[in-house]
């Protein structure tokens, strides 16, 4: 009966075809990768390309996101634009409700829209991203879904489709509501989606100011002015949530995503965000482990016209490692044994997983590098008998 076999391989004894990677990565000890702390109540830092989490604190705890949840409103608008449902020049009506709850007289963040005016979608987006306008959020919600409650329901459904399973949205603005909650991990996933899937519109997040109704407002993201490669995404603050930030920065081809929340001041938010982001760039790096198509191992084959099948990866496998040392890296090959013929090139046969202390595991599928046909009847009978007697 097939069973799971796990082969633990330290990279000093590793899969023989990893070549130079073995020699270059197996040095020193883990060192200072555990030294990071933050005053934020909630935090998560992620490598944007791989999704590997570099640091977390209460990352799966549900929290009030304040205006950081406006990123979901932005995503819904980006998707509507890219699907052709709306165009950037379409004008949405600013209702009395949008003006009353989000406009100049509301006392909250506002784009200073005029009631009963019509405003282009491209300008409403800037009003949300740069000015954090609650009025702009409500206008987008009503224009896209007919009402803000209907839009919030669609936001939640779309969030769950993206894997943001702990998120629930009751409005488009992030204004306090007991059921309006998300987590740092969900917000990081949302930011990664905005960055990786919406490159056409993502540059809006790096714009530093926007003027509407002759009122100029500056982007509140403190990292945009810190000269560390930051180009997004969104701040948040209410008395309930404290000060928070979803941020992203890129240096030398590496991009990090950071989520923090629960800080007690704008200054603390800026300080903690810069400290964490700087730490992430200085203490971690991304390494190529396996090239696309590089042979990784051979698996035993049952009932085949050959005894083994070569396995490879169908794409390059980059891993995130601490700069201070990688000696404790372990690679695990997992596959269902024995592999039963026939096998077609590209069939998924197993998984290569890399683990390092205090980092989330990193893995890639292993696929057949060749076809393996069924053996003849005599060969199949012999292989069955051998397997029953001695196993692998």
C-alpha angles and dihedrals in degrees: 000000000000115000137177116268120197118197112194111207124181111210090243089066095025136153100305099237097058086094117173092009091074095053096043099045103043102082138118127344133288093270121168100001089109098052100088121113134166138197090220114109090220130027144159130174120193139182102240098213100048101024090231112155112230098182137002141177120182086340095161097041114114112242141168106266099192110192093350086082087065084082087075090053088050092049092052090051093047090052092048090051094047093047091052093242088126135008128224090249096052111116121226123203119246104222126209087249092054090050095044097048099032109020136091095294096049097083092228136094109308143174089212094240119177116241115254093013125128119233132187117253091235090058093044088054090054089047089056099041101039104024098028088225115188089196090056091050093052092046090052092046093051092044094050101038108014095247138028094243090053090048092050090054090052090047091056094047092050092047091055090050088056091052096260089133098161095052126103124176125198097173142016096242109053092240110158118284126153092235098042101101143142139160135242090249092053092048091050089052090050092050091049090053092050091049101042101036104034107045092145094066103022093091088072087078092064095055108114102204143014131191124210127166087004090297114122118206128181129224109265096212103115094200092065087073097042099083094232099117097269117159105164179333140101144306127213138193140168129147088254098049101034119213118328142169140194106201141171132192136177128211126174093343095312120112127197130192121209131190122185132165142165100054121146102229146015089251093054090048092052093045096048094044093052093044094051095044092048090049091051094054095043100045105038136050138181118241132189108240104169129014119226107274095013112144110245107175146328123253124205113251127215121211092001135135086242131037100234141026125214115232130203142162123267092217138022115283115220118183132196116233136173113259090221093069147316105205092119094057113126127190119205125195113201123186141152109259130248101025107223122222141259096069127176123209108264096029112142107245106161150336134262110209127186121199132189127177113273095005126101113254119268121212146169135190119258114219135190112271093200145021118265118193129204116276123234121277095262092049092049092050092050094048090049091051093047092049093049091050105039107006116216 
